[in-house]
Amino acid sequence: MRLSQSFIPTLKEIPKEAQIISHRLMLRAGLVRQTSSGIYTWLPMGLRVLRRISNIIREEQDRINAQEILMPTVQSAELWRRSGRYDAYGPEMLRIQDRHKRELLYGPTNEEMITDLFGQSIKSYKDLPQVLYQIQWKFRDELRPRFGVMRGREFLMKDAYSFDIDYASALTNYYRMVLSYLRIFQRLGVRAVPMRADTGPIGGDLSYEFLILAPTGESSVFYDAVLEEQDWLAEVVDYNSPEALEAFFRRLTVPYAATDEVHNIEAWEAVPTERRREGRGIEVGHIFYFGTKYTKSMGITVSGHDGLPFYPEMGSYGIGVSRLVGAIIEAQHDENGIIWPESVAPFRAVILNLKSGDNVCDNVCERLYMAAPQQLLYDDRMERAGVKFADADLMGHPWQIIVGARGASAGIVELKHRATGERREVSIDNVLTFIMAS
Ligand code: 5CA
C-alpha cells in the first residue's frame, strides 16, 4: 500500500478521550475510529491486524477439528425464552423489535442458537462429538464501555461450542481447547496465563480465563511466579489421546493461578511467599464446561447406544478477537509507539523514502515495493524524514527499510528492526529476501 494514497489517518496529538496506552496508540496510528460509545469502525490498518489474528485462530481451531460456521448477529427472543435466559440476562442485552412487533435481540453470545441448530440436525450419538465455532460480532450494552476496543459494546468474538456423549469426552474436548488456546496465544506473540475463574451468566462448574498480564488489565489476578517462566508448548502433546490431554491439563493447573472472584486464600497461602504474585490481567479468552445446562433447558436430546434419548454435554469457548488488538498493544509498545509481533503485523515492513522526488530514491523504492506490494507499506509522501521515522515507529511495523540518497546510489539501504532498534546496512538486492525469511 502506498501511504500517500491510503486511508491511514494518524494523529500527532494524544487523544484526550483515551485513558490507556493501547487506546491512544490505536487512535494515533489510525487503526480505528469511534462512531458512538463503545462502537468502532476498523480502518485499513486495524482491519488487517484483526484479520491476521482471526486467521491464526482459524488455523488452530481447524487443527483440532473444530468446524467453522457463521451464525446471524440478530436472534429471536423466543430462542432465549426457551433457555430461560431472556429475562435473566438483564440490561446488557440489546433488545430490538421488528415491524411485526416481534422481539429480537443483537446476540451477546450464542449458546441458545447453537443448541437449537444442533438439536435440529443431530439425532444420534453416532454423530457426536461435534465442535463448531464462529468468528462473529457480538453486542453487550456494557454499563461502562471503556479503554477503546478492550471493553466495547460491539466487539468481535471467536465462540466455539462442543457437544459430547458424556462427561469424560466433554472434558477431553475441553482440554483439547486449552491446548489450542495456548498455541493461539503463543502464535499471536503474547503470553496468556490460564487461571481459574468464575462462570458468570454462561454458567457451569468449570471455567478458565486466559489473561495477558498488564497493569492496565481490568481483572485482578493471583498467581504463582513459576507461571511467568513456564513454556507450555515445549512438550508435544498428542491431542488425539484423552490420557495425554488430561495429564497435560493437570500439570498446567497445578501452580496456583486465579482471578479475583475465585481467589482461594487457603490455597494462596500454600504458595511460598517469595513466589506469590498479585497483579492485573486482560481477559482475552474464557472457556466453560456446563454439561447439560442448555440441552436440558431447551429440551434437546439425541438417541444413545441403547436407543434411549439423552442430553448431550456441552462447553463453550470464547476469545475476544477485537479486544486482543488492544491487549497485544498493551503488552508490546514503547514510548514511540506500537511494536507489532510479526505474526499479526499489518505489514511486514515499511519502506521509508527519505527523498521522495529524487530519481534514484524513487526508483529503488518502487522496485522494492513492487516486489511485494501486499506485504509492504511504502511511505512515498512528500514529508520530512523526521515525520516518516516518527510515523513508522508509531505504526509499529516489524521492519523499516530506510532508503536515503547516498546509500541508494551505492546499492545499499538501511534496515531497522522495530523491536530491538537495531540498524544495519543491507544491499538492495538482498533486503527483501532477508525480511521475508526472518
Ligand atoms: N459464550 C461464551 C464463550 S463462547 C462467552 O460469551 N464468554 S465470555 O463472556 O467470557 O466472552 C468471551 C470473550 O469475549 C472474553 O474472554 C473477552 O475476551 C471478550 N469480551 C467480552 N466482553 C467484551 C467486551 N465488552 N468488549 C470486548 N471484548 C469482550
Residues whose N, C-alpha, C, O or C-beta is under 5 A from the ligand:
A	BS01	5CA	P108 T109 N110 V149 M150 R151 G152 R153 F155 M157 K158 D159 A160 I202 E283 V284 G285 H286 S316 Y317 G318 I319 G320 R323
